[in-house]
Amino acid sequence: MSLRATRVGEQMKKELSDIIGRKLKDPRIGFVTVTDVRVTGDLQQAKVYISVLGDEEQKKNTLKGLAKATGFIRSEIGQRIRLRKTPEIYFEIDETIDYGQRIESLIKQISEEKEHKEE
């Protein structure tokens, strides 16, 4: 990824957090954290990774709500960031947080089992 794409991604991440947190009124959209934005080198597409507080149903509903609001979100981004063409935006659930929590719980479980064997 080019330096410019990285900078645009960082700027988009900041703006998207603000837009999703303050401007969107869709009840399907839950508590969302924008964890990362990856912009292609040609600045044509942006994959937005989000973390959603809640169960699988809440995550699905949030993705649906964000997909419905993509046009509005793109126009907001276009007004806030000066680019010739605003990238197409795609939302994806960031699984790395869940993955990290799973690993952490497994490590904790192993250490607890080890302690019980030593007693």
Secondary structure, 3 states (H helix, E strand, C coil): CCHHHHHHHHHHHHHHHHHHHHHCCCCCCCCEEEEEEEECCCCCEEEEEEEECCCHHHHHHHHHHHHHCHHHHHHHHHHHCCCCCCCEEEEEECCHHHHHHHHHHHHHHHHHHHHHHHC
